Amino acid sequence: MKMFRIWSLCVQVFYGFLKSYMFILAVGVVVSAGALILFIYYQDIVGSIKRA
């Protein structure tokens, strides 16, 4: 019975870690995508200023 309790605790910790890791991963993807879009947009603006 004690072993089962330890196992369930490990599973809970693992799932909690997985959820937080997925959240961090999602935030990282959003930030990097936003930075990439900003970079492309910025280059476009600078390019249009130089052409003008």
ABEGO torsion letter per residue (X at the ends): XAAAAAAAAAAAAAAAAAAAAAAAAAAAAAAAAAAAAAAAAAAAAAAAAAAX
